Amino acid sequence: MTEQTAAPGTVRTERLDLVPLAAAHAGEMAEVLADPALHAFIGGAPLSPSELRSRYERLAAGSPDPSVAWHNWVVRLRAEERLTGTVQATVTDGGRAAEVAWVVGTAWQGRGIAREAAGGLVALLASRGVRTVVAHVHPDHEASAAVARAAGLAPTDRTEDGEVRWELRVASPEALPYGLGV
């Protein structure tokens, strides 16, 4: 993002609002992320509301490295007025590169929420000058690979910490496979 330190606000997609993450989201998100099966590919274990609140306070405070910007959102499904997951971007290289990730609670998986949220995130990043988008996906996580592919990323032959590196080189935001109004 050319204005790397400027945190984007709420991002609207067809069905979702990506709302900037705040510590106040911890209680509802602890429920969303409570299924131990959700952590099979992302690691760790479900956090309690107080543990998640502490984590969200750290994330909302931003990166201690001024050359790195952390942007985190909760994903709200408007039709249900409910949080369903998170998306995040770590922006580096003067705003030209970003590493992205997404998580959707098990109760909302299989409904295209991760695909739509990740697509909205990548479109936002591209519109703000990011030209390289990277995600890391466990090689056995077919659903997450499908999300990465739908967001325009392609797998590389590189692995990092046992995960496949996926990349998108953005020539122009207009060339992205989705036309989200972000």
Buried (B, 14 or more C-beta within 10 A) or exposed (E): BEEBEEBBEEBBBEBBBBBBBBBEBBEBBBBBBBBEEBBEBEEEEBBEBEEBBBBBEEBBEBBEEEEBBBBBBBBBBEEEEBBBBBBBBBBBEEBBBBBBBBBBBBBBBEEBBBBBBBBBBBBBBBBBBBBBBBBBBBEEBEBBBBBBBBBBBEBEEEEEEEBBBBBBEBEEBEEBEBEBEB
